[in-house]
Every structure is written in structure tokens, then in C-alpha cells.
Amino acid sequence: MNRKLEQFKKMILGKRVAVLGVGISNRPLIRYIHALGARVTAFDMLTEDDPVLSRTRADFAAEGIELDWSVGPDYLDRLKGFDLVFRTPKMRPDVPELIAERERGAIITSEMEVFMALCPARIFAITGSDGKTTTTTLISLILKEAGYTVHLGGNIGTPLLDRIDQVLPTDMVVLELSSFQLSSMRQSPDVAVVTNVTPNHLDVHKDYQEYIDAKKNIYLYQSFMGRLVLNSENYVTRSMIPESRGETVLFARKNPGLAAGVVVVDGTICIRSEGIDRPVVATKDIVIPGKHNIENYLAATAATWGYVQPEHVAAVATRFGGVEHRLELVRELSGVRYYNSSIDTSPTRTKAALQALLDRKERVVLITGGKDKKCDYSGLGEAIAKVSGKIILCGDNSDLILRSLMLEAPMAKVDPKSLVIQPVDSYEEAVVLARSLAEPGEIVVLSPAGTSFDKFRHFEERGNLFKNLVNGLD
């Protein structure tokens, strides 16, 4: 019996509970706590006449779930007198209404915080500016290959709190955690992975240090029994080593001289311990392309070391073709291959994708642009110019990308005047234009270098539209 879970069920019965945001992640939460007998009020900034909100309310009503609602621009005005408040991950914990409600005695939490507190199984959690989705996926697949029952959640997979009754102590839980989810976290997982840290989400965080501090919560509350996996070649993650409270496992792609950890030696990922290198998998056998994906395998190997055998990692490496929306092959038409990399929501992610294509000597027609997160665009223009002479701009940060391209194309020994650069207003226009520009043997790649929130609800919606448009080409 999960005693913590049973205590939670008794505690929440009859309590006034506010759920802030009724997006995809919070809907299962609402169903779950309503079934436990909580008196739920759903808060959302969408207006009464919004079709998305109308469908959501109708869905709950059809299921017999009666909720109180507070919606519209001033939806937080009614946040008073609650016992428990679940905030949506992207809501800052220092919103004045949340602070006031906490001072009135409410517990402010989130679906993920409660799940981690109640979970009976071992938890692997992954964060980082880049690579966390792929690394999370790899860890879950490697554990499954070893025979474990794995529950995948957080930013990837599905919300897990409503499924916690199905989680056994012998299972493994793998979570992708964003800085937003971690910002108020006061509990750390058994195994914490930080892939790397570079400036990101500065449109939400006050500054870079606040972003870094949020990431640190993934390990600051570990016990001496915990494991912290860090990238030894990233300045910020390397600076986290002294703060580790338990075992620290480092990984390095470019430094074979690392004293202990997971390294690349003569083209093979190896586990180095007590002066002995134990081979895991040759990098040439990894199906997904790109040096950054070698780093993802290094991190996944470091996280699962001791829980699985090297052959389990190798088996995944030779089969796994990549996550959806990350350099995902959509189709080939008239000798041109189309790739969807909508998950590239920052300049650093786009640079990594383009580097992988450069390593494969691909010639690229690039569709790029999204919503800016106050990121650093240095290096992006050079990376684009090295692989693409045909660039289609579609997004709010198009001017920032264009400025970087004009400044840095000469660094790639490319005359900016030789580039074909075309701004468009829609993805429909972008796909049609890309087809007309692409020649047989070239590839068309969507890699936005920004979030989707200028035109879409999330990067999956953006990527799915791109795929539908590409698949609709005659």
C-alpha cells in the first residue's frame, strides 16, 4: 500500500481546490481530484466565448464532472479562500494573487510536485536547455529494454498523477522537467540529469541566474543516496559539481581524459571506473545523426549505469530513429526529402540540428522563425550559411535571424548577397515556396529557432501542421 497516496486521498476529500489553467496537462488532474471528492474550481484566462474553452467545458459536463469556473482576463480575481492551488507550470510562482493566497493559508503546488511527493517508484528526471527530450526518451527506452515497467511523463508523455495508483515500487518513472516545473520544486528525483545549460526562456525568467537556479532544484533536494549526472563540458553544469549531495557521474564527448564517468574513446562510448573503460556502443552504430545525440547517449548511459547492462544501451542505439518533431523525416517527393524539427525552439537547438545536417553534407532549404525567448542568436547565422543558401523566414523572430545571418554569413565564407532569403506570413506559403526552391538531392527542413507561441499553442501543433502540408503536396 502507498501510505502517502492514501493520506493524500483523505486530505483532499471535501477540500476547496483551485486548478489554474485547463490545458492538456491539467485536465487529467481535474478529473482525478474531482473523483477523489475535491471541490474544484477551474481557472483560465480564455474568455467565455472562446471555442476551445467551450469544448473543454462541454467535455467535462458530458463526463458528469461539475466544476466552478473563473475565466477571462481577470480570472485570478476569484483566487481566494482555497485550501490547495495547482498552478500551471508556466505561471510564475511569484504572481501576486498566488502570494496573497499562500499568505491566507493555501498550499500552492503543481501536478508534478504532488506526483513526485507521492510516487512509490524510483524517479529519473532530466532537465537542460537542449537535449532533454531525446535524453528522456533514451532513458525510458533503455530501462524498458532491460525489462522494467516504465512510466514516462512531465514535459513528455502524459500527466502522471491520475495514474499514480498504477505505479508500483518496482517500476521506474522517467520525467522531463522544464525550468517552469522546477522553479518551485522542493523535492528532487533519485537520479537527476542536467544535459547542459545555456540562456533560454528569458522572456519568462527575470534573468539568466533565475533560470539557472530553477534548473538546480532538480538536484538540490537529493539525499546522499541520489545520483546527479552532469555534462562536464558545459560551464554551468560543471559549476554544479560542488553542490552535489550524492553520487556525481560526469559525461564528456570531447574529453577522453575524464578521470571517471562516461566518455568517448576511439569512437566508442565507454563507462570509465577505477581506471577501466567498459565499452557500451560504437558511436557509428547510433542511428540518430548528430554529435549532440552522442551527448544524449552519454547522459542516458550515465543515468542508467548500474540499472542496466551495456547491451541494453547498444540495442536501443541501433534501433531508435529519433523523437517526433526532431529532424523527423516526413516524406520524399521528387527527389527532395522533407524534415520536421519543430522541437527546435531556440537558436541553440537549431544550430545543433544544422550541425548534424552539415556533418551529413546535406544541402538545405531552411524554413525558420518563431517566437523569441530573449535568447542569444550569435552563431546562428553562420550555422545557417554553412548548410543553406535558401532561407524562408516565418515567425516573430525573423528579423533577429536575418540580422544574425547578414552579420555572420561571411564567417562561413558566404556572401550574404548570394543567399535567397524570402519572408512569408504562413506555413502554407512556406511549404509551397520551399517546394519551388528545392532541387532534387536537397532537403527541406523546418527548424524554427523559436517557440511556437506566435502562431500555435505548442510546438507539436506547429510540427503537425507542417507535416500535413508536406503530405498534402502533389
KOLGUPA-599360 format. One record per residue (C-alpha): residue in three letters; x, y, z. Coordinates in Angstrom, 2 decimals. Layout:
N
{'Ala', {X, Y, Z}}
...
REM end
This chain:
474
{'Met', {0.00, 0.00, 0.00}}
{'Asn', {1.19, 3.51, -0.83}}
{'Arg', {0.60, 5.21, 2.52}}
{'Lys', {1.48, 8.67, 1.25}}
{'Leu', {-1.09, 8.32, -1.52}}
{'Glu', {-3.78, 7.13, 0.87}}
{'Gln', {-3.08, 10.09, 3.15}}
{'Phe', {-3.35, 12.45, 0.17}}
{'Lys', {-6.72, 10.98, -0.79}}
{'Lys', {-8.04, 11.51, 2.73}}
{'Met', {-6.61, 15.02, 2.86}}
{'Ile', {-8.13, 16.25, -0.41}}
{'Leu', {-11.65, 14.92, 0.25}}
{'Gly', {-14.01, 17.89, 0.51}}
{'Lys', {-11.24, 20.46, 0.16}}
{'Arg', {-11.58, 23.58, -1.96}}
{'Val', {-9.07, 23.16, -4.77}}
{'Ala', {-8.15, 25.67, -7.48}}
{'Val', {-6.62, 24.46, -10.74}}
{'Leu', {-5.02, 27.31, -12.68}}
{'Gly', {-5.14, 26.59, -16.39}}
{'Val', {-7.26, 23.92, -18.06}}
{'Gly', {-4.84, 22.99, -20.81}}
{'Ile', {-3.97, 19.45, -21.79}}
{'Ser', {-1.77, 18.74, -18.76}}
{'Asn', {-4.28, 19.88, -16.14}}
{'Arg', {-7.40, 18.17, -17.50}}
{'Pro', {-6.48, 14.69, -16.20}}
{'Leu', {-5.58, 16.34, -12.88}}
{'Ile', {-9.06, 17.89, -12.66}}
{'Arg', {-10.71, 14.54, -13.39}}
{'Tyr', {-8.59, 12.78, -10.79}}
{'Ile', {-9.03, 15.15, -7.86}}
{'His', {-12.73, 15.61, -8.65}}
{'Ala', {-13.15, 11.84, -8.42}}
{'Leu', {-11.40, 11.95, -5.04}}
{'Gly', {-14.08, 14.30, -3.74}}
{'Ala', {-12.36, 17.67, -4.05}}
{'Arg', {-14.46, 20.76, -4.72}}
{'Val', {-12.72, 22.03, -7.83}}
{'Thr', {-12.71, 25.50, -9.34}}
{'Ala', {-11.13, 25.72, -12.79}}
{'Phe', {-9.35, 28.98, -13.64}}
{'Asp', {-8.36, 30.01, -17.16}}
{'Met', {-7.58, 33.25, -18.99}}
{'Leu', {-9.64, 32.18, -22.01}}
{'Thr', {-12.91, 34.08, -22.37}}
{'Glu', {-16.41, 32.63, -22.08}}
{'Asp', {-16.94, 32.65, -25.85}}
{'Asp', {-13.62, 31.00, -26.72}}
{'Pro', {-14.34, 27.81, -28.73}}
{'Val', {-11.51, 25.87, -27.05}}
{'Leu', {-12.84, 26.69, -23.60}}
{'Ser', {-16.39, 25.89, -24.70}}
{'Arg', {-15.33, 22.44, -25.89}}
{'Thr', {-13.43, 21.80, -22.67}}
{'Arg', {-16.40, 22.75, -20.51}}
{'Ala', {-18.71, 20.63, -22.64}}
{'Asp', {-16.37, 17.64, -22.32}}
{'Phe', {-16.32, 17.88, -18.53}}
{'Ala', {-20.10, 18.28, -18.40}}
{'Ala', {-20.59, 15.23, -20.62}}
{'Glu', {-18.49, 13.22, -18.16}}
{'Gly', {-20.66, 14.36, -15.26}}
{'Ile', {-17.88, 16.50, -13.78}}
{'Glu', {-19.37, 19.62, -12.22}}
{'Leu', {-16.89, 22.44, -11.78}}
{'Asp', {-16.96, 26.03, -10.68}}
{'Trp', {-15.32, 28.27, -13.29}}
{'Ser', {-13.40, 31.54, -13.25}}
{'Val', {-12.40, 32.67, -16.74}}
{'Gly', {-11.43, 35.74, -18.71}}
{'Pro', {-8.76, 38.43, -18.36}}
{'Asp', {-9.42, 38.87, -14.62}}
{'Tyr', {-9.74, 35.15, -13.89}}
{'Leu', {-7.39, 35.28, -10.88}}
{'Asp', {-9.57, 37.81, -9.03}}
{'Arg', {-11.55, 34.90, -7.53}}
{'Leu', {-8.47, 33.12, -6.22}}
{'Lys', {-9.44, 33.48, -2.57}}
{'Gly', {-10.24, 31.02, 0.19}}
{'Phe', {-8.81, 27.81, -1.29}}
{'Asp', {-7.11, 25.01, 0.62}}
{'Leu', {-4.96, 23.85, -2.29}}
{'Val', {-3.91, 25.59, -5.50}}
{'Phe', {-2.41, 23.78, -8.50}}
{'Arg', {-0.62, 26.27, -10.72}}
{'Thr', {0.08, 25.65, -14.37}}
{'Pro', {3.84, 25.16, -14.96}}
{'Lys', {4.32, 28.36, -16.98}}
{'Met', {2.75, 30.57, -14.31}}
{'Arg', {5.43, 32.20, -12.22}}
{'Pro', {5.16, 31.26, -8.52}}
{'Asp', {5.54, 34.91, -7.52}}
{'Val', {2.31, 36.08, -9.19}}
{'Pro', {0.73, 38.49, -6.64}}
{'Glu', {-2.53, 36.53, -6.46}}
{'Leu', {-0.61, 33.34, -5.63}}
{'Ile', {1.43, 35.10, -2.96}}
{'Ala', {-1.72, 36.52, -1.39}}
{'Glu', {-3.46, 33.15, -1.37}}
{'Arg', {-0.40, 31.50, 0.18}}
{'Glu', {-0.42, 34.14, 2.91}}
{'Arg', {-4.08, 33.26, 3.54}}
{'Gly', {-3.02, 29.68, 4.26}}
{'Ala', {-3.38, 27.89, 0.93}}
{'Ile', {-0.88, 25.29, -0.22}}
{'Ile', {0.50, 26.28, -3.64}}
{'Thr', {1.72, 23.32, -5.66}}
{'Ser', {1.60, 21.67, -9.08}}
{'Glu', {0.63, 18.33, -10.58}}
{'Met', {4.29, 17.33, -10.92}}
{'Glu', {5.24, 18.35, -7.38}}
{'Val', {2.44, 16.26, -5.89}}
{'Phe', {3.24, 13.29, -8.13}}
{'Met', {6.91, 13.30, -7.12}}
{'Ala', {5.99, 13.53, -3.44}}
{'Leu', {3.62, 10.54, -3.68}}
{'Cys', {5.43, 8.35, -6.21}}
{'Pro', {6.48, 4.96, -4.76}}
{'Ala', {8.89, 4.14, -7.61}}
{'Arg', {12.43, 5.24, -8.42}}
{'Ile', {12.39, 8.52, -10.36}}
{'Phe', {14.77, 9.57, -13.13}}
{'Ala', {14.34, 13.24, -14.03}}
{'Ile', {16.00, 15.14, -16.84}}
{'Thr', {16.38, 18.85, -17.46}}
{'Gly', {18.61, 21.07, -19.57}}
{'Ser', {18.43, 23.75, -22.22}}
{'Asp', {18.92, 21.28, -25.07}}
{'Gly', {18.65, 17.55, -25.48}}
{'Lys', {16.34, 16.79, -22.59}}
{'Thr', {13.50, 15.35, -24.69}}
{'Thr', {15.77, 12.93, -26.54}}
{'Thr', {17.68, 12.01, -23.38}}
{'Thr', {14.43, 11.41, -21.51}}
{'Thr', {13.21, 9.18, -24.32}}
{'Leu', {16.50, 7.27, -24.42}}
{'Ile', {16.48, 6.60, -20.68}}
{'Ser', {12.91, 5.29, -20.83}}
{'Leu', {13.72, 3.03, -23.80}}
{'Ile', {16.91, 1.70, -22.21}}
{'Leu', {15.08, 0.87, -18.98}}
{'Lys', {12.31, -0.85, -20.94}}
{'Glu', {14.94, -2.81, -22.87}}
{'Ala', {16.23, -4.04, -19.50}}
{'Gly', {12.76, -5.30, -18.59}}
{'Tyr', {11.48, -2.57, -16.29}}
{'Thr', {7.94, -1.22, -16.35}}
{'Val', {8.46, 2.45, -17.19}}
{'His', {6.12, 5.42, -16.71}}
{'Leu', {7.07, 8.39, -18.91}}
{'Gly', {5.82, 11.87, -18.07}}
{'Gly', {6.49, 15.51, -17.34}}
{'Asn', {7.06, 17.63, -20.44}}
{'Ile', {6.97, 14.43, -22.48}}
{'Gly', {4.39, 11.66, -22.49}}
{'Thr', {1.32, 12.26, -20.34}}
{'Pro', {0.48, 13.72, -16.92}}
{'Leu', {1.03, 11.00, -14.33}}
{'Leu', {-0.76, 11.99, -11.11}}
{'Asp', {-4.06, 10.50, -12.28}}
{'Arg', {-2.20, 7.22, -12.99}}
{'Ile', {-0.29, 7.01, -9.74}}
{'Asp', {-2.43, 4.14, -8.46}}
{'Gln', {-0.88, 2.02, -11.23}}
{'Val', {2.73, 2.82, -10.29}}
{'Leu', {4.46, 0.06, -8.31}}
{'Pro', {7.60, 0.35, -6.17}}
{'Thr', {9.42, -1.94, -8.62}}
{'Asp', {8.62, 0.32, -11.59}}
{'Met', {10.73, 3.14, -12.99}}
{'Val', {9.46, 6.68, -13.60}}
{'Val', {11.19, 8.91, -16.16}}
{'Leu', {10.34, 12.63, -16.22}}
{'Glu', {11.32, 15.50, -18.46}}
{'Leu', {11.24, 18.66, -16.34}}
{'Ser', {11.35, 22.25, -17.57}}
{'Ser', {12.63, 25.26, -15.65}}
{'Phe', {8.99, 26.26, -15.15}}
{'Gln', {8.15, 22.97, -13.45}}
{'Leu', {11.32, 23.11, -11.36}}
{'Ser', {11.05, 26.74, -10.26}}
{'Ser', {9.05, 25.94, -7.12}}
{'Met', {10.14, 22.31, -6.71}}
{'Arg', {11.32, 21.33, -3.25}}
{'Gln', {11.83, 17.64, -3.95}}
{'Ser', {14.45, 16.03, -6.16}}
{'Pro', {14.44, 12.69, -8.01}}
{'Asp', {16.57, 9.65, -7.27}}
{'Val', {18.54, 10.21, -10.48}}
{'Ala', {18.86, 13.78, -11.76}}
{'Val', {20.29, 14.64, -15.19}}
{'Val', {21.27, 18.11, -16.39}}
{'Thr', {22.21, 17.84, -20.07}}
{'Asn', {23.53, 21.41, -20.39}}
{'Val', {22.51, 24.96, -19.52}}
{'Thr', {22.56, 27.92, -21.91}}
{'Pro', {20.42, 31.11, -21.90}}
{'Asn', {16.79, 30.19, -22.57}}
{'His', {13.25, 31.24, -21.64}}
{'Leu', {14.46, 34.69, -20.68}}
{'Asp', {11.10, 36.02, -21.82}}
{'Val', {9.66, 34.41, -18.67}}
{'His', {12.54, 34.27, -16.18}}
{'Lys', {13.75, 37.55, -14.72}}
{'Asp', {17.32, 36.84, -15.78}}
{'Tyr', {19.74, 34.06, -16.64}}
{'Gln', {20.61, 33.40, -13.00}}
{'Glu', {16.97, 32.78, -12.11}}
{'Tyr', {16.80, 30.29, -14.98}}
{'Ile', {19.92, 28.51, -13.69}}
{'Asp', {18.59, 28.47, -10.13}}
{'Ala', {15.37, 26.84, -11.31}}
{'Lys', {17.37, 24.10, -13.04}}
{'Lys', {19.33, 23.46, -9.84}}
{'Asn', {16.20, 22.37, -7.98}}
{'Ile', {16.39, 19.07, -9.83}}
{'Tyr', {19.25, 18.02, -7.53}}
{'Leu', {19.41, 20.39, -4.53}}
{'Tyr', {16.98, 18.25, -2.51}}
{'Gln', {18.59, 14.88, -3.22}}
{'Ser', {19.84, 12.70, -0.38}}
{'Phe', {23.30, 11.13, -0.23}}
{'Met', {21.71, 8.13, -1.99}}
{'Gly', {20.88, 10.20, -5.08}}
{'Arg', {22.76, 10.39, -8.36}}
{'Leu', {23.50, 13.58, -10.29}}
{'Val', {24.52, 13.31, -13.95}}
{'Leu', {26.28, 16.38, -15.36}}
{'Asn', {27.83, 17.47, -18.63}}
{'Ser', {31.49, 18.13, -17.78}}
{'Glu', {31.94, 20.19, -20.96}}
{'Asn', {29.30, 22.80, -20.19}}
{'Tyr', {30.48, 25.66, -17.98}}
{'Val', {27.26, 25.98, -15.96}}
{'Thr', {26.73, 22.27, -15.34}}
{'Arg', {30.39, 21.85, -14.42}}
{'Ser', {29.94, 24.55, -11.77}}
{'Met', {27.18, 22.44, -10.21}}
{'Ile', {29.57, 19.63, -9.20}}
{'Pro', {30.39, 21.03, -5.71}}
{'Glu', {26.66, 21.26, -4.89}}
{'Ser', {26.02, 17.56, -5.48}}
{'Arg', {24.72, 15.82, -2.35}}
{'Gly', {25.21, 12.24, -3.52}}
{'Glu', {26.95, 10.37, -6.31}}
{'Thr', {28.09, 12.53, -9.24}}
{'Val', {28.55, 10.98, -12.68}}
{'Leu', {30.09, 13.16, -15.38}}
{'Phe', {29.99, 12.66, -19.12}}
{'Ala', {32.17, 14.11, -21.89}}
{'Arg', {32.14, 13.78, -25.66}}
{'Lys', {35.33, 15.69, -26.44}}
{'Asn', {37.46, 14.92, -23.38}}
{'Pro', {38.64, 11.29, -23.33}}
{'Gly', {40.89, 12.18, -20.40}}
{'Leu', {37.99, 12.48, -17.92}}
{'Ala', {39.11, 10.56, -14.82}}
{'Ala', {35.78, 8.78, -14.30}}
{'Gly', {32.33, 8.83, -15.87}}
{'Val', {31.06, 8.20, -19.38}}
{'Val', {33.36, 9.15, -22.25}}
{'Val', {34.05, 8.54, -25.93}}
{'Val', {37.25, 6.58, -26.55}}
{'Asp', {38.31, 5.84, -30.14}}
{'Gly', {34.75, 6.19, -31.39}}
{'Thr', {33.15, 4.11, -28.65}}
{'Ile', {31.05, 5.24, -25.68}}
{'Cys', {32.68, 3.78, -22.58}}
{'Ile', {31.94, 3.70, -18.87}}
{'Arg', {35.16, 4.63, -17.07}}
{'Ser', {35.50, 3.46, -13.49}}
{'Glu', {38.61, 2.75, -11.40}}
{'Gly', {40.82, 3.21, -14.43}}
{'Ile', {38.97, 0.65, -16.55}}
{'Asp', {36.97, 1.52, -19.69}}
{'Arg', {33.94, -0.68, -20.28}}
{'Pro', {32.67, -0.33, -23.88}}
{'Val', {28.96, 0.32, -24.36}}
{'Val', {28.29, 1.16, -28.02}}
{'Ala', {30.24, 2.45, -31.01}}
{'Thr', {29.12, 5.94, -32.00}}
{'Lys', {28.91, 4.83, -35.65}}
{'Asp', {26.16, 2.38, -34.64}}
{'Ile', {23.92, 5.15, -33.25}}
{'Val', {21.08, 5.54, -35.74}}
{'Ile', {20.09, 9.14, -35.00}}
{'Pro', {22.57, 11.63, -36.51}}
{'Gly', {24.46, 14.46, -34.88}}
{'Lys', {27.19, 14.98, -32.31}}
{'His', {24.59, 16.35, -29.93}}
{'Asn', {22.86, 12.97, -29.98}}
{'Ile', {26.11, 11.29, -28.95}}
{'Glu', {25.98, 13.57, -25.91}}
{'Asn', {22.39, 12.49, -25.28}}
{'Tyr', {23.52, 8.86, -25.28}}
{'Leu', {26.37, 9.71, -22.92}}
{'Ala', {23.88, 11.28, -20.49}}
{'Ala', {21.45, 8.36, -20.78}}
{'Thr', {24.25, 5.85, -20.22}}
{'Ala', {25.43, 7.75, -17.13}}
{'Ala', {21.88, 7.85, -15.74}}
{'Thr', {21.13, 4.15, -16.24}}
{'Trp', {24.59, 2.84, -15.31}}
{'Gly', {24.12, 0.11, -12.68}}
{'Tyr', {20.45, -0.40, -13.52}}
{'Val', {21.02, -1.91, -16.97}}
{'Gln', {23.72, -3.70, -18.95}}
{'Pro', {25.71, -2.14, -21.82}}
{'Glu', {23.92, -4.38, -24.32}}
{'His', {20.62, -2.72, -23.39}}
{'Val', {22.02, 0.70, -24.36}}
{'Ala', {23.51, -0.72, -27.56}}
{'Ala', {20.21, -2.34, -28.54}}
{'Val', {18.38, 0.99, -28.28}}
{'Ala', {21.15, 2.85, -30.10}}
{'Thr', {20.92, 0.60, -33.15}}
{'Arg', {17.11, 0.85, -33.38}}
{'Phe', {15.91, 4.23, -32.13}}
{'Gly', {15.35, 6.64, -35.01}}
{'Gly', {14.62, 9.79, -33.01}}
{'Val', {11.74, 11.58, -31.31}}
{'Glu', {8.81, 13.07, -33.19}}
{'His', {9.38, 16.67, -34.34}}
{'Arg', {13.21, 16.39, -34.06}}
{'Leu', {14.74, 16.08, -37.55}}
{'Glu', {11.82, 13.79, -38.31}}
{'Leu', {11.65, 12.59, -41.91}}
{'Val', {8.17, 13.43, -43.21}}
{'Arg', {8.37, 12.23, -46.81}}
{'Glu', {10.37, 12.27, -50.03}}
{'Leu', {8.86, 13.91, -53.09}}
{'Ser', {10.52, 14.40, -56.48}}
{'Gly', {13.95, 13.67, -55.06}}
{'Val', {13.54, 16.09, -52.14}}
{'Arg', {13.28, 14.93, -48.52}}
{'Tyr', {11.26, 16.99, -46.02}}
{'Tyr', {12.21, 17.07, -42.34}}
{'Asn', {10.21, 18.38, -39.39}}
{'Ser', {12.26, 19.72, -36.47}}
{'Ser', {9.58, 21.85, -34.83}}
{'Ile', {11.01, 20.99, -31.42}}
{'Asp', {13.92, 23.35, -32.18}}
{'Thr', {12.51, 26.15, -30.02}}
{'Ser', {15.76, 28.06, -29.51}}
{'Pro', {18.74, 29.16, -31.61}}
{'Thr', {20.98, 26.60, -29.90}}
{'Arg', {18.64, 23.77, -30.89}}
{'Thr', {18.55, 24.95, -34.48}}
{'Lys', {22.35, 25.22, -34.51}}
{'Ala', {22.61, 21.63, -33.26}}
{'Ala', {20.20, 20.41, -35.94}}
{'Leu', {22.07, 22.27, -38.67}}
{'Gln', {25.40, 20.91, -37.45}}
{'Ala', {24.01, 17.38, -37.74}}
{'Leu', {22.98, 18.14, -41.32}}
{'Leu', {26.37, 19.69, -42.07}}
{'Asp', {28.05, 16.52, -40.80}}
{'Arg', {25.93, 14.59, -43.32}}
{'Lys', {26.88, 17.08, -46.07}}
{'Glu', {23.22, 17.89, -46.74}}
{'Arg', {22.12, 20.86, -48.88}}
{'Val', {19.23, 22.53, -47.08}}
{'Val', {16.24, 24.69, -47.90}}
{'Leu', {15.51, 26.09, -44.44}}
{'Ile', {12.16, 27.21, -43.04}}
{'Thr', {12.84, 29.05, -39.81}}
{'Gly', {11.26, 31.53, -37.41}}
{'Gly', {9.12, 31.51, -34.28}}
{'Lys', {8.60, 33.48, -31.09}}
{'Asp', {11.70, 34.93, -29.47}}
{'Lys', {12.60, 33.95, -25.89}}
{'Lys', {15.23, 36.69, -25.49}}
{'Cys', {17.90, 34.18, -26.47}}
{'Asp', {21.38, 34.73, -27.84}}
{'Tyr', {21.39, 34.45, -31.65}}
{'Ser', {25.16, 34.57, -32.06}}
{'Gly', {26.44, 31.71, -34.18}}
{'Leu', {23.05, 31.01, -35.73}}
{'Gly', {23.69, 32.98, -38.92}}
{'Glu', {27.00, 31.23, -39.51}}
{'Ala', {25.40, 27.82, -38.88}}
{'Ile', {22.63, 28.57, -41.40}}
{'Ala', {25.01, 29.86, -44.07}}
{'Lys', {27.16, 26.73, -43.86}}
{'Val', {24.30, 24.45, -44.95}}
{'Ser', {21.69, 26.60, -46.66}}
{'Gly', {21.58, 29.16, -49.44}}
{'Lys', {17.78, 29.23, -49.47}}
{'Ile', {16.10, 30.52, -46.33}}
{'Ile', {12.38, 31.05, -45.74}}
{'Leu', {11.54, 33.23, -42.73}}
{'Cys', {8.20, 32.74, -40.99}}
{'Gly', {7.84, 33.96, -37.42}}
{'Asp', {8.11, 36.85, -34.97}}
{'Asn', {11.88, 36.48, -34.59}}
{'Ser', {12.55, 36.61, -38.34}}
{'Asp', {14.33, 39.97, -38.05}}
{'Leu', {16.66, 38.60, -35.37}}
{'Ile', {17.52, 35.58, -37.51}}
{'Leu', {18.03, 37.79, -40.56}}
{'Arg', {20.34, 40.13, -38.64}}
{'Ser', {22.44, 37.20, -37.44}}
{'Leu', {22.57, 35.80, -40.97}}
{'Met', {23.71, 39.08, -42.53}}
{'Leu', {26.41, 39.57, -39.90}}
{'Glu', {27.73, 36.03, -39.81}}
{'Ala', {27.41, 34.62, -43.33}}
{'Pro', {30.93, 35.92, -44.14}}
{'Met', {32.25, 33.79, -41.26}}
{'Ala', {31.08, 30.79, -43.27}}
{'Lys', {32.78, 32.29, -46.34}}
{'Val', {29.39, 33.05, -47.87}}
{'Asp', {28.43, 36.37, -49.46}}
{'Pro', {25.11, 37.44, -47.88}}
{'Lys', {24.04, 38.79, -51.30}}
{'Ser', {24.23, 35.26, -52.72}}
{'Leu', {21.59, 33.97, -50.32}}
{'Val', {17.95, 33.55, -51.33}}
{'Ile', {16.00, 34.89, -48.35}}
{'Gln', {12.23, 35.09, -48.51}}
{'Pro', {9.87, 36.16, -45.70}}
{'Val', {6.36, 34.68, -45.68}}
{'Asp', {3.33, 35.06, -43.44}}
{'Ser', {2.12, 31.48, -43.17}}
{'Tyr', {3.28, 27.89, -43.20}}
{'Glu', {1.10, 27.27, -46.21}}
{'Glu', {3.16, 29.83, -48.13}}
{'Ala', {6.40, 28.49, -46.66}}
{'Val', {5.84, 24.90, -47.77}}
{'Val', {4.76, 25.87, -51.29}}
{'Leu', {7.77, 28.18, -51.64}}
{'Ala', {10.14, 25.54, -50.26}}
{'Arg', {8.95, 23.06, -52.84}}
{'Ser', {9.54, 25.52, -55.65}}
{'Leu', {13.06, 26.33, -54.39}}
{'Ala', {14.23, 22.79, -53.61}}
{'Glu', {16.11, 20.84, -56.25}}
{'Pro', {16.48, 17.04, -56.36}}
{'Gly', {19.06, 15.94, -53.81}}
{'Glu', {18.34, 18.86, -51.48}}
{'Ile', {16.31, 18.63, -48.29}}
{'Val', {13.67, 20.95, -46.84}}
{'Val', {13.94, 21.42, -43.08}}
{'Leu', {11.63, 23.17, -40.63}}
{'Ser', {13.79, 24.35, -37.72}}
{'Pro', {12.19, 27.46, -36.16}}
{'Ala', {14.83, 28.66, -33.63}}
{'Gly', {11.92, 29.97, -31.55}}
{'Thr', {8.83, 28.83, -29.70}}
{'Ser', {5.52, 28.20, -31.43}}
{'Phe', {3.50, 30.70, -29.43}}
{'Asp', {3.47, 33.37, -32.13}}
{'Lys', {1.12, 31.23, -34.23}}
{'Phe', {0.40, 27.96, -32.38}}
{'Arg', {-0.46, 26.53, -28.96}}
{'His', {2.65, 24.30, -28.81}}
{'Phe', {5.46, 23.00, -31.00}}
{'Glu', {3.59, 19.76, -31.68}}
{'Glu', {0.75, 21.68, -33.31}}
{'Arg', {3.27, 23.58, -35.42}}
{'Gly', {5.05, 20.40, -36.47}}
{'Asn', {1.83, 18.58, -37.25}}
{'Leu', {0.65, 21.40, -39.50}}
{'Phe', {3.96, 21.31, -41.34}}
{'Lys', {3.69, 17.55, -41.80}}
{'Asn', {0.11, 17.79, -43.01}}
{'Leu', {1.06, 20.47, -45.53}}
{'Val', {4.02, 18.45, -46.79}}
{'Asn', {1.98, 15.27, -47.06}}
{'Gly', {-0.64, 17.23, -48.99}}
{'Leu', {1.79, 18.21, -51.74}}
{'Asp', {1.10, 16.57, -55.11}}
REM end
